[in-house]
Amino acid sequence: MPTSKLIRGYEVVIGLENHVQLSTQSKIFSGSSTAFGAAPNTQASPVDLALPGTLPVLNRAAVERAIRFGLAVGAKVAPLSIFARKNYFYPDLPKGYQISQFEIPVVQGGSVEFFVGDVKHKVNLTRAHLEEDAGKSLHEDYHGQSGIDLNRAGTPLLEIVSEPDMRSAQEAAEYAKTLHALVMWLGICDGNMQEGSFRCDVNVSVRKPGEPFGTRREIKNLNSFRFLVDAVNYEVNWQIDEIEDGRKIQQATVLYNPDTGETRAMRSKEDSADYRYFPDPDLPPLVIAPEWVERVKGEMPELPSVMAARFESVDGLPAYDATMMTQSLATARYYEAAKAAGATPKLVANWVMGEISKRLNASGAEIDTAPVGPELLARLIARISDGTISNNAAKQVFEALWSGESADVDAVIEAKGLKQVSDTGAIEAILDEVLAANQKSVDEYRAGKDKAFNALVGQAMKATKGKANPALVNELLKKKLG
């Protein structure tokens, strides 16, 4: 069950509809190209426009991508599904209807698991169905008029619909990130949110705990996880203000303006009956034989959940670490390459989740382009493991490697004088001096005050300018103190 954090005494209820552009070279019902960036209306065929005498033909590659997704989320892949016409008028919909699926979708059920912080969450899926995209209205550089670009018309989409299982903007964002990573992992979508390959529609409502679901408003076409969080938080507070002021929430489709940070109503929200769905007479039922499903299954990569379970059982990673190492295929490959180069799995995970993630987030780069590659990280970890440098010194070495100062771990250690002192005799001599100069701390430790021990360790590290091996200092100090 979803966990709830009340906002101003209200529970937030969120469900997502994600439009995933499938990575086919041609459209879902025609041979037109799906390449991004072509001149307006150069990739719209008579089939995309439903001109008289044309008939749609289903793209087999789009179906296989839907099957792949269904298998990945543990859903039922329907042996028979139906394409329907969703009827509505909009300038960028030249046919006057959209070919979609309604009563019998190709993917039914399933679930997605993810972490918010270190807490695991699960969101159930209602369905995922195949459909075609509409065109695009253009409102700039047209001398006060609008233009229509139909290049996107007929582009294959998989619309993934969740149950209203999320209870905060952060949950919704983490679910969307996990879904985004999964479709890229499966190779069914390039994930480019700026180009519209992965879009989020968020249904938001609020209610007092224990009451029935409130009236929802749908925030359309969010193309950034940060915008998703900001839009939901604004919408939640707006709805609460409306209710507190005695007004009823009206079902509506709304848009989010990132410049103002506000949502605004675009149109009243339609129900399914308003679209007058009926089976498309030009398309036969989609029949998916068990043999087809098995073939697709055999061609799929190892799934993130399966790989994470392997990292737990074989490498001994905690569940959270294992999930983080499989948040993208590039991250998993980086982790496995560093491990193959001899690095301890847990230490690799710590560095990936720590210093590497911090720097990648700051620069907006991806891990497969990180200046410190997996083999270089493995060499750095080896110098920590063999006692050559301390963890603090390792961060200095990492900084030099990341900035391009050097690509040689040992050369950086030598140049910066970071080699750790692990000579037992030298450390014992320093400890004797520290004990002699800090008799009060010695007495306090022997009287049962553990903090005094840490003070003595600090003095020893200070005396060696931080170069003494901390583990050896602790071990020898305990012996000397009896």
BAGU-438917 format. One record per residue (C-alpha): residue number from 0; residue in three letters; x, y, z. Coordinates in steps of 0.5 Angstrom, whole numbers, plus 500, padded with zeros to 3 digits. Example, Ala and Ser with C-alpha at 12.3 -4.5 7.8 and 13.67 -1.06 7.14 Angstrom:
<sites>
  zami  midren   px   py   pz
     0     Ala  525  491  516
     1     Ser  527  498  514
</sites>
This chain:
<sites>
  zami  midren   px   py   pz
     0     Met  500  500  500
     1     Pro  503  507  499
     2     Thr  505  511  505
     3     Ser  502  518  506
     4     Lys  505  524  508
     5     Leu  500  529  509
     6     Ile  500  536  507
     7     Arg  496  541  511
     8     Gly  492  536  513
     9     Tyr  490  533  506
    10     Glu  493  526  503
    11     Val  496  527  496
    12     Val  493  522  491
    13     Ile  498  522  484
    14     Gly  497  517  478
    15     Leu  502  518  472
    16     Glu  501  517  464
    17     Asn  507  517  461
    18     His  508  517  453
    19     Val  514  513  451
    20     Gln  516  514  444
    21     Leu  518  507  441
    22     Ser  525  507  438
    23     Thr  523  505  431
    24     Gln  525  508  424
    25     Ser  518  508  421
    26     Lys  512  510  424
    27     Ile  507  506  427
    28     Phe  502  505  421
    29     Ser  506  507  415
    30     Gly  513  507  412
    31     Ser  514  515  414
    32     Ser  521  516  418
    33     Thr  521  518  425
    34     Ala  527  522  425
    35     Phe  527  528  429
    36     Gly  529  535  427
    37     Ala  526  535  419
    38     Ala  523  541  416
    39     Pro  516  541  418
    40     Asn  511  537  414
    41     Thr  516  533  410
    42     Gln  515  526  414
    43     Ala  507  526  413
    44     Ser  505  521  408
    45     Pro  498  520  406
    46     Val  497  514  411
    47     Asp  499  519  417
    48     Leu  493  524  414
    49     Ala  488  518  413
    50     Leu  487  521  406
    51     Pro  482  517  402
    52     Gly  484  510  399
    53     Thr  490  509  404
    54     Leu  490  504  409
    55     Pro  494  503  416
    56     Val  499  497  416
    57     Leu  501  496  424
    58     Asn  509  496  425
    59     Arg  511  489  427
    60     Ala  517  493  431
    61     Ala  513  497  435
    62     Val  509  491  437
    63     Glu  515  488  439
    64     Arg  517  494  444
    65     Ala  511  493  447
    66     Ile  512  486  449
    67     Arg  519  487  451
    68     Phe  516  492  456
    69     Gly  510  488  458
    70     Leu  515  482  460
    71     Ala  520  487  464
    72     Val  514  489  469
    73     Gly  511  483  470
    74     Ala  505  484  466
    75     Lys  500  480  462
    76     Val  502  481  454
    77     Ala  495  480  451
    78     Pro  494  474  446
    79     Leu  489  479  443
    80     Ser  488  486  443
    81     Ile  484  491  439
    82     Phe  486  498  436
    83     Ala  480  503  437
    84     Arg  479  510  434
    85     Lys  479  516  439
    86     Asn  475  521  436
    87     Tyr  476  529  438
    88     Phe  478  535  434
    89     Tyr  484  539  434
    90     Pro  488  542  429
    91     Asp  494  538  429
    92     Leu  490  531  429
    93     Pro  489  531  421
    94     Lys  484  525  421
    95     Gly  479  527  426
    96     Tyr  481  521  431
    97     Gln  487  518  434
    98     Ile  488  510  433
    99     Ser  489  508  440
   100     Gln  487  502  444
   101     Phe  482  502  449
   102     Glu  478  496  452
   103     Ile  483  491  450
   104     Pro  490  494  451
   105     Val  496  490  449
   106     Val  500  490  456
   107     Gln  495  489  462
   108     Gly  498  490  469
   109     Gly  505  490  472
   110     Ser  509  494  477
   111     Val  515  498  478
   112     Glu  519  498  484
   113     Phe  524  504  486
   114     Phe  527  507  492
   115     Val  525  514  495
   116     Gly  531  515  499
   117     Asp  533  508  502
   118     Val  525  507  502
   119     Lys  523  502  497
   120     His  516  503  494
   121     Lys  512  499  489
   122     Val  507  502  484
   123     Asn  502  498  480
   124     Leu  501  499  473
   125     Thr  494  499  470
   126     Arg  496  498  463
   127     Ala  500  500  457
   128     His  497  501  450
   129     Leu  500  502  443
   130     Glu  498  509  440
   131     Glu  500  514  435
   132     Asp  502  521  436
   133     Ala  499  527  434
   134     Gly  502  533  430
   135     Lys  505  539  433
   136     Ser  502  546  433
   137     Leu  507  552  432
   138     His  506  559  435
   139     Glu  513  562  434
   140     Asp  515  566  428
   141     Tyr  509  566  424
   142     His  507  573  425
   143     Gly  502  572  430
   144     Gln  499  566  426
   145     Ser  500  559  428
   146     Gly  502  553  424
   147     Ile  502  546  424
   148     Asp  507  541  423
   149     Leu  505  534  422
   150     Asn  512  530  422
   151     Arg  510  527  429
   152     Ala  503  525  426
   153     Gly  503  517  427
   154     Thr  510  516  431
   155     Pro  509  510  435
   156     Leu  507  511  442
   157     Leu  507  506  448
   158     Glu  502  510  453
   159     Ile  504  507  460
   160     Val  498  508  465
   161     Ser  499  507  473
   162     Glu  495  506  479
   163     Pro  494  512  483
   164     Asp  499  509  488
   165     Met  503  515  489
   166     Arg  503  520  495
   167     Ser  508  525  494
   168     Ala  511  529  488
   169     Gln  518  526  490
   170     Glu  515  519  489
   171     Ala  512  521  483
   172     Ala  519  524  480
   173     Glu  522  517  483
   174     Tyr  517  513  479
   175     Ala  518  517  473
   176     Lys  526  517  473
   177     Thr  525  509  474
   178     Leu  521  508  468
   179     His  525  513  464
   180     Ala  531  509  466
   181     Leu  527  502  464
   182     Val  525  504  457
   183     Met  532  506  455
   184     Trp  535  500  459
   185     Leu  530  495  454
   186     Gly  532  499  448
   187     Ile  525  501  446
   188     Cys  526  509  447
   189     Asp  532  514  447
   190     Gly  529  517  453
   191     Asn  530  524  450
   192     Met  525  529  454
   193     Gln  527  535  450
   194     Glu  525  532  444
   195     Gly  519  529  447
   196     Ser  521  522  447
   197     Phe  519  521  454
   198     Arg  513  525  456
   199     Cys  509  525  463
   200     Asp  502  527  464
   201     Val  500  527  472
   202     Asn  494  526  475
   203     Val  493  530  482
   204     Ser  488  530  487
   205     Val  487  531  494
   206     Arg  483  528  500
   207     Lys  482  528  507
   208     Pro  485  521  510
   209     Gly  480  516  509
   210     Glu  475  520  505
   211     Pro  474  517  497
   212     Phe  478  520  492
   213     Gly  478  527  490
   214     Thr  477  530  483
   215     Arg  483  530  479
   216     Arg  486  535  475
   217     Glu  491  533  469
   218     Ile  498  536  468
   219     Lys  500  535  461
   220     Asn  506  534  458
   221     Leu  512  535  463
   222     Asn  518  534  460
   223     Ser  523  535  466
   224     Phe  523  531  473
   225     Arg  524  538  476
   226     Phe  518  541  473
   227     Leu  514  535  475
   228     Val  516  536  482
   229     Asp  515  543  482
   230     Ala  508  543  478
   231     Val  505  537  483
   232     Asn  507  541  489
   233     Tyr  504  548  486
   234     Glu  498  544  484
   235     Val  497  541  491
   236     Asn  497  547  494
   237     Trp  492  550  489
   238     Gln  487  545  490
   239     Ile  488  545  498
   240     Asp  487  553  497
   241     Glu  480  552  493
   242     Ile  477  547  498
   243     Glu  479  551  504
   244     Asp  476  557  501
   245     Gly  469  553  499
   246     Arg  470  552  492
   247     Lys  469  545  489
   248     Ile  475  542  484
   249     Gln  473  542  477
   250     Gln  476  536  473
   251     Ala  481  539  468
   252     Thr  487  539  464
   253     Val  492  544  466
   254     Leu  499  546  463
   255     Tyr  505  548  468
   256     Asn  509  554  466
   257     Pro  516  553  469
   258     Asp  517  561  468
   259     Thr  512  563  473
   260     Gly  512  556  477
   261     Glu  504  556  476
   262     Thr  499  551  473
   263     Arg  493  554  469
   264     Ala  487  550  466
   265     Met  487  549  459
   266     Arg  480  546  458
   267     Ser  475  542  462
   268     Lys  477  534  462
   269     Glu  474  529  458
   270     Asp  472  522  460
   271     Ser  472  516  456
   272     Ala  465  517  453
   273     Asp  467  524  450
   274     Tyr  472  520  445
   275     Arg  466  516  442
   276     Tyr  471  510  442
   277     Phe  470  504  437
   278     Pro  474  499  434
   279     Asp  478  501  428
   280     Pro  475  498  422
   281     Asp  481  499  418
   282     Leu  485  494  423
   283     Pro  484  487  425
   284     Pro  485  485  432
   285     Leu  493  484  434
   286     Val  494  477  435
   287     Ile  501  475  439
   288     Ala  502  468  439
   289     Pro  506  465  445
   290     Glu  512  463  441
   291     Trp  513  471  439
   292     Val  513  473  446
   293     Glu  518  467  448
   294     Arg  522  470  442
   295     Val  522  477  444
   296     Lys  524  474  452
   297     Gly  530  471  449
   298     Glu  533  477  446
   299     Met  532  481  452
   300     Pro  538  484  456
   301     Glu  538  482  463
   302     Leu  533  486  467
   303     Pro  535  491  472
   304     Ser  531  487  478
   305     Val  535  481  476
   306     Met  541  484  476
   307     Ala  540  488  482
   308     Ala  539  481  485
   309     Arg  545  478  483
   310     Phe  549  484  486
   311     Glu  546  483  492
   312     Ser  547  475  492
   313     Val  554  475  489
   314     Asp  557  481  491
   315     Gly  554  482  497
   316     Leu  551  489  496
   317     Pro  545  492  500
   318     Ala  539  492  497
   319     Tyr  539  500  496
   320     Asp  546  500  493
   321     Ala  544  494  488
   322     Thr  538  498  486
   323     Met  543  504  485
   324     Met  548  500  481
   325     Thr  542  498  476
   326     Gln  539  505  475
   327     Ser  542  505  468
   328     Leu  545  500  463
   329     Ala  551  505  463
   330     Thr  552  505  471
   331     Ala  551  498  471
   332     Arg  557  497  466
   333     Tyr  561  502  469
   334     Tyr  560  498  476
   335     Glu  562  491  473
   336     Ala  568  494  469
   337     Ala  571  497  476
   338     Lys  569  490  479
   339     Ala  572  486  474
   340     Ala  579  491  474
   341     Gly  579  488  481
   342     Ala  576  493  486
   343     Thr  572  491  492
   344     Pro  564  491  490
   345     Lys  562  495  496
   346     Leu  567  500  495
   347     Val  566  501  488
   348     Ala  558  502  489
   349     Asn  560  507  495
   350     Trp  564  512  490
   351     Val  559  511  484
   352     Met  554  513  489
   353     Gly  558  519  492
   354     Glu  563  523  489
   355     Ile  562  520  482
   356     Ser  554  522  482
   357     Lys  556  528  485
   358     Arg  560  531  480
   359     Leu  556  528  474
   360     Asn  550  531  477
   361     Ala  553  538  477
   362     Ser  556  537  470
   363     Gly  550  534  467
   364     Ala  554  529  464
   365     Glu  553  521  464
   366     Ile  557  516  467
   367     Asp  560  513  461
   368     Thr  563  520  459
   369     Ala  566  521  466
   370     Pro  573  523  466
   371     Val  575  517  471
   372     Gly  573  511  468
   373     Pro  572  504  471
   374     Glu  579  502  471
   375     Leu  582  508  473
   376     Leu  577  508  479
   377     Ala  579  501  481
   378     Arg  587  503  481
   379     Leu  585  508  486
   380     Ile  581  504  490
   381     Ala  587  499  490
   382     Arg  591  504  493
   383     Ile  586  505  499
   384     Ser  585  498  500
   385     Asp  593  496  500
   386     Gly  594  502  505
   387     Thr  598  506  501
   388     Ile  593  512  502
   389     Ser  587  514  507
   390     Asn  580  515  505
   391     Asn  581  523  505
   392     Ala  587  523  501
   393     Ala  584  519  496
   394     Lys  579  524  495
   395     Gln  585  529  493
   396     Val  587  524  488
   397     Phe  580  523  485
   398     Glu  580  531  484
   399     Ala  586  531  481
   400     Leu  584  525  476
   401     Trp  577  528  475
   402     Ser  580  535  473
   403     Gly  585  532  468
   404     Glu  591  534  472
   405     Ser  594  527  471
   406     Ala  591  520  469
   407     Asp  596  516  474
   408     Val  594  514  481
   409     Asp  601  513  483
   410     Ala  604  519  480
   411     Val  599  524  484
   412     Ile  600  520  490
   413     Glu  607  521  490
   414     Ala  607  529  487
   415     Lys  602  531  493
   416     Gly  606  527  498
   417     Leu  599  523  500
   418     Lys  602  516  501
   419     Gln  600  514  508
   420     Val  605  512  514
   421     Ser  604  505  515
   422     Asp  611  504  519
   423     Thr  609  501  526
   424     Gly  616  503  529
   425     Ala  615  510  526
   426     Ile  608  511  529
   427     Glu  609  508  536
   428     Ala  614  513  537
   429     Ile  609  518  535
   430     Leu  604  515  540
   431     Asp  609  515  545
   432     Glu  610  523  545
   433     Val  602  524  544
   434     Leu  601  520  550
   435     Ala  606  523  554
   436     Ala  604  530  552
   437     Asn  596  528  554
   438     Gln  596  525  560
   439     Lys  589  528  562
   440     Ser  586  524  556
   441     Val  590  518  558
   442     Asp  587  518  565
   443     Glu  580  520  562
   444     Tyr  580  514  558
   445     Arg  582  509  563
   446     Ala  577  512  567
   447     Gly  572  510  562
   448     Lys  571  516  558
   449     Asp  571  513  550
   450     Lys  571  520  547
   451     Ala  578  521  550
   452     Phe  581  516  546
   453     Asn  578  519  540
   454     Ala  582  526  542
   455     Leu  588  522  543
   456     Val  587  519  535
   457     Gly  586  526  533
   458     Gln  593  528  536
   459     Ala  596  523  533
   460     Met  594  524  526
   461     Lys  595  532  527
   462     Ala  602  530  529
   463     Thr  603  526  522
   464     Lys  600  531  518
   465     Gly  594  526  517
   466     Lys  599  521  514
   467     Ala  599  516  519
   468     Asn  595  510  517
   469     Pro  588  511  522
   470     Ala  587  503  523
   471     Leu  594  502  525
   472     Val  594  508  529
   473     Asn  588  505  533
   474     Glu  590  498  533
   475     Leu  597  501  536
   476     Leu  594  506  541
   477     Lys  589  501  544
   478     Lys  595  496  545
   479     Lys  599  502  549
   480     Leu  593  504  553
   481     Gly  592  497  555
</sites>
